[in-house]
């Protein structure tokens, strides 16, 4: 019989403005609220300290980046130690002149930095000109042994790629976190907006099912320039059931209890990992499989 392993996961869905001090103050306040509500691990949204500057190509936005040791992450270290929670904090990293990353730090309950993950998949679409700002990550996929659970962290566009979720799960992650910044074009029809959200949530619930672990996706909310960030942050159990879903238009801090012993239950009843045929998967590393060659 598998023993229970409970962990309380906090998600913070925020609006952000072009004013870092105010964004940081709000994030700290909400972390404290989540901690008071019993959170053990708190995940902030992607690039929570700034407005979403990737909506246009503007070289002045590089001034928003921080080198390691990052002042934003130092503040989060202090809050983690104060509240006794694990914090997942995304920031704009300046690694060297002309070299920038979209990076996440994971902080343990005493404020120790457990490590960094740099976003691997970098989008380039109207309103999401991230290739202008970020080099693809070179940390590889990472797991972090926190005080409460072994967690995997991926960032936003990574969430559309099952390979990233699979590798992180195979490394031993017990929960998969996705700090996110994704939204709608206000000109899109309601049907299109709904379809986009459903695709976004469905593929991540699929990662939960395929790998037998909970998924926590934390999105920003509110209008910034020509993007309506759709919020809708959610927590899925290891079989894709949505345990909590935030609203599409308001800020929210929420704490959900997870029983990580469910991971073994679902992996045993639905043994996808057992039945993997790894010797047949070689072609997956190809960009395209041309059957005519």
Secondary structure, 3 states (H helix, E strand, C coil): CCCCCEEEEEEEECCCCCCHHHHHHHHHHHHHHHHHCCCCEEEECCCCCCCCHHHCCCHHHHHHCECCCCHHHHHHHHHHHHHCCEEEEEEEEEEECCEEEEEEEEECCCCCEEEEEECCCCCEECCEEHHHCCCCCCCCCCEEECCCCEEEEEEHHHHHCHHHHHHHHHCCCCEEEEEECCEEECCCCHHHHHHHHHHHHHHHHHHHHHHCCEEEEEECEEEECCEEEECCCEEECCCCCEEEECCCCCCEEEEEEEECHHHHHHHHHCCCCCCCCHHHCHHHHCCCCCCCC
